[in-house]
């Protein structure tokens, strides 16, 4: 017997309601049990990092990675809303896809990932 998927992502927030509104407005992620976020099937990485990793900020215990279908369009929408999005051509490869980083209003890191075309 094994896990069949991620059932939720739970984290502490200073203002949970404001955080949820931000995730709903900018990333389309709902926490409403009556209409939960239903994600598309696809790869999900589950990777513990060393405590001294520099892959994300040392003062954060976690970073969520969200698969996206059109990174360029999402980045344009986020930037238009005043959300800083960081990209680096060195992060992108034909084998792994394209990446960008944003932060939610409480500074939690979010990696956006557009997998390579099949």
N, C-alpha and C positions, 0 to 999 in steps of 0.2 A: 504494500500500500504506500502511496506517495501523494504529495500535494499536487493539485491539478491546476492551480493558478493563485493569483493574489486576490484575496477577498476584500482588502481595504488597506489604506495607508492612514495611520493614526499618529498624530503628533500634538504636542502642547503648543498653545498660542496665547499671546497676551490678550488678543481680541479675537476669539474664535469666529464670531459672526462676521467681522470685517474680513478676516482671512478667507472664509468660505465665499463671501460675495466676490472677492478678488479672483479666486480660482474659477468660479462660475463665469464671471464676466470675461476674463481674459483667456482662459484655457478651456472653457466649456465643461468643467468638472463639477458635477452636482453631488451634494451630500444628502439630498432629500430621499428618504427611504421609499417614498411613493414613486419617484422617478430617478433611480440611481444612474450613475454614469456607467454605460455599457461600452466597454472598449472593444476594439477590433482584435481578432485573433492575430497573434504574431509573436515574435521572439520577445522574451523578457529575461534580462540579465539579473542575477542575484549574486552580488560579489562583495564579500567583506574586504575592506582595504586595511592595510597596516595603519596603526595609529599615527605614524609620522608621514603619511601620504601627503603630497602636495597637489593631488588631483582636485581637491576642493578645500575650502578654508579650514584651517586647523581648529577653529573654535566651533565648528559644526560637526555633529556626530553622524549626520546623514546628508545625502543629496538624492533627490528623486530624478529619474531620467524618464522623460515622456516621449513616446514615439509620435511623430507627426507626419502628415502626408505631404505637406508643401511648406517646407521651412521658410523659404523666401517670402511667401505670402503672410505667414504667421508673424515673422519678424517685422514686416512692414506694418501690420496691424498693431503689434505691441509697441513699436517705436512711435507710431502715431498717437498712441495713448500715453506717451511719456515714459514708457518702461525701457530702461537701458538693456540692450541686448549685446552680448559680446560674442564675436566670432573670431576664428583664427584659422587661416587656410591650412596650417599644420595639423589641425584636428581632423581634417577631412581626407578620406581616402576612398578610392573606388570600391575597396573591399568592405569597409565599415560604414560608409555613408557620410552624411554631413551633420555637424554639431553646432550648437550655440548655447550660451549660458544666460540665464536671467535670475533674478531674485524676487521672491514675494515681498510684500510690504514689511515683513518682520525680518528680512535678510536671509531667509532660507534659500539655499541654492537649488536651482532647477536646471537640469541639462535637457535641452531639446534635441532630439535625434531623428533625422530623416534617414531611414535605412536605404541601402543602395537599391536601385531598381532591379527587379528580378529578370 
